[in-house]
Structure formats: C-alpha cells, structure tokens
C-alpha cells in the first residue's frame, strides 16, 4: 500500500499573517537546505577547508569538528548529497532540512531581545558578524549566528520551534516585534 505524505511546516497554523512589518521582526523560513557535517577522525582541517572555500553554502561552527551547513543555492533534497560528494572521506554528512527550523530575528533591538533569554555577550565586539555558537535560549538548545549588525539566525529542532517562537515573543514584550514567514 502506498501513502502520500504532505510536507507541513512545524509552524503552519500557529503564525498568522501580519498587516505590517514592525521595526523588530522574526522571520520563519519555510524551506531551509540544512545539513550537519562531522569531520572524520583526524580530518578537521581538511573538512573545514572544503566548507570555507565554497560560496554555495554557509558553514556555521557547531562544535569541534562539527558544522551546521545552510545553503540558499541548493534544494533541501540535494544539499547533503553535494556535501558528501565534495567532502568524500574527510567527513560524514547528515541531512537536517526537515528536522530543524531556521528563524531570523532582525531589527534595532534584536540583541536586546535575545539578551532576555540567552546568557551570551551579544555585543558586536564579543559576538561579531559570522560568529556562531550553540546556546540555550530559555530552556531550548539553538544554534545562534550573527548575520548582520542587527540580525541573528536561530536554528532549532523542529519539535521545539513553536516553543522557541513563543519564548521569543515573551522576550520581546517590551519591544515592537512582528512574526511572519520569510519571503526569501
């Protein structure tokens, strides 16, 4: 017997359409091409060199010999295969496109909003553009990266996405925050 499965975003039905985007905005990305790369024993430098040298994807530090790789060029279905081909025996690749959700918090108060639930110094001198870290946001594990002067990406496990959005809304109570699906 064959089954037809329909892909549904973890936050479908929980985020309503907004009438106007506010100064601080939380954008939820619908489809993210995402994979985890684990360097093979003794091959951290080779794997890192291959990941950094390519402009088709962005490798974010996730731990020693481990990166979270996102791509705007590749489809979720092809990213892991492309990475496995390029990395060969230097690393192991695991597709996470349907297992994680990517959120972008942007606006003049983005760092102050995050400071309400993250115990990391988010000042631009301590956490510059491109810096990534695995952190706790409230009680949830997220991969956080500064993507601009006033913008951050948060990557969370799919099953915790709704709780993270609720926490971020709570953390932004004293700021003007809108939440909607991203247009890119």
C-alpha positions in Angstrom: 0.0 0.0 0.0 1.4 3.4 -0.9 0.9 6.5 1.2 1.0 10.1 0.0 2.7 12.4 2.6 2.3 16.1 2.6 5.1 18.3 3.9 3.8 20.7 6.5 6.0 23.3 8.2 6.2 22.9 12.0 4.7 26.4 12.5 1.9 26.2 9.9 -1.3 27.2 11.6 0.5 28.9 14.6 1.7 32.1 12.8 -0.9 34.3 11.4 -0.4 36.8 8.6 0.7 40.2 9.7 -0.7 43.5 8.4 2.6 45.4 8.7 6.2 44.5 9.5 7.4 46.2 12.7 10.9 47.5 13.4 11.9 44.2 15.1 10.8 41.2 13.0 11.1 37.5 13.5 11.1 35.7 10.1 10.4 32.0 9.9 12.0 30.3 6.9 9.7 27.8 5.2 12.3 25.7 3.4 15.9 25.6 4.5 18.5 23.4 3.0 20.4 22.3 6.1 22.9 19.5 6.9 25.2 18.6 9.8 28.8 17.8 8.9 31.0 15.8 11.2 34.7 15.6 10.4 36.2 12.2 10.2 38.8 11.4 12.9 42.0 13.4 12.1 40.4 15.4 9.2 39.1 18.5 10.8 41.4 20.9 8.9 40.6 19.3 5.5 36.8 19.3 6.1 36.9 22.9 7.3 39.0 24.0 4.3 36.4 22.5 1.9 33.5 24.0 3.7 35.0 27.5 3.9 36.3 27.6 0.4 32.8 27.3 -1.2 30.4 30.1 -1.7 27.4 27.9 -2.3 26.8 27.2 1.4 27.5 28.7 4.8 29.2 26.6 7.4 28.4 27.5 11.0 30.5 26.2 13.8 28.6 23.8 16.0 31.3 22.1 17.9 34.9 20.7 17.5 34.9 19.1 14.1 31.1 19.8 13.6 29.4 22.3 11.4 25.8 23.2 10.6 25.7 23.9 6.9 23.0 26.0 5.3 22.5 26.8 1.6 20.4 29.3 -0.4 21.6 27.7 -3.6 20.9 24.0 -3.1 17.5 22.5 -2.5 16.9 20.6 0.8 16.9 17.3 -1.2 20.4 17.9 -2.8 22.5 19.7 -0.2 23.6 16.6 1.8 24.5 14.7 -1.5 26.5 17.6 -2.7 28.3 18.0 0.6 29.1 14.2 0.7 30.5 14.4 -2.8 32.7 17.3 -2.0 33.9 16.1 1.4 34.5 12.5 0.5 36.1 10.5 3.3 37.0 13.7 5.2 33.6 14.0 6.8 30.1 12.4 7.4 27.1 14.4 6.3 23.5 14.1 7.8 20.6 15.9 6.1 18.7 18.0 8.7 16.5 20.0 6.3 13.2 18.6 7.6 14.3 18.2 11.2 15.2 21.8 12.0 13.7 25.2 11.6 15.6 28.4 10.8 14.4 31.8 12.2 15.8 35.2 11.6 15.5 37.9 14.3 16.3 41.3 12.8 15.8 44.9 14.0 17.3 47.6 16.1 16.6 45.8 19.4 17.4 42.2 18.2 20.4 41.8 20.5 18.5 43.2 23.5 15.6 40.9 22.8 17.9 37.9 22.7 19.7 39.1 25.9 16.4 38.4 27.8 16.9 34.7 27.3 20.4 34.0 26.2 23.4 34.1 28.5 26.0 35.1 25.9 27.5 38.5 25.4 25.9 39.7 22.1 27.8 43.0 21.8 29.3 43.3 18.3 32.8 43.2 19.7 32.3 40.0 21.6 29.9 38.3 19.1 30.8 39.7 15.6 29.0 39.1 12.3 29.6 35.5 11.3 30.2 34.2 14.8 28.1 31.1 15.7 27.5 29.3 19.0 25.3 26.6 20.4 23.4 28.3 23.2 20.4 27.9 25.4 17.6 30.3 24.6 15.5 30.0 27.7 15.4 26.2 28.1 15.9 25.3 24.4 19.1 24.4 22.6 19.6 26.6 19.5 22.5 27.3 17.1 22.8 31.1 17.1 24.7 33.2 14.5 25.0 36.9 14.0 24.2 37.5 10.3 24.4 41.3 10.4 24.8 44.3 12.7 21.2 43.9 13.9 20.2 40.4 12.8 20.6 36.9 14.1 19.7 33.4 12.8 18.5 30.8 15.2 18.3 27.1 14.2 16.2 24.9 16.4 14.9 21.3 16.3 11.6 21.2 14.5 9.7 19.9 17.5 10.8 22.9 19.6 10.1 25.6 17.0 6.7 26.6 18.4 8.1 26.8 21.9 11.0 29.0 20.7 8.7 31.4 18.9 6.6 31.7 22.0 9.7 32.3 24.1 11.0 35.0 21.7 7.6 36.7 21.7 7.7 36.8 25.5 11.3 38.0 25.5 10.2 40.9 23.2 7.2 42.0 25.2 8.7 45.5 25.8 9.8 45.8 22.1 7.8 46.2 18.9 8.0 42.7 17.3 6.2 41.1 14.4 6.4 37.5 13.4 5.7 36.0 9.9 7.0 33.5 7.4 10.0 34.8 5.5 9.6 35.9 1.9 13.1 34.7 0.7 
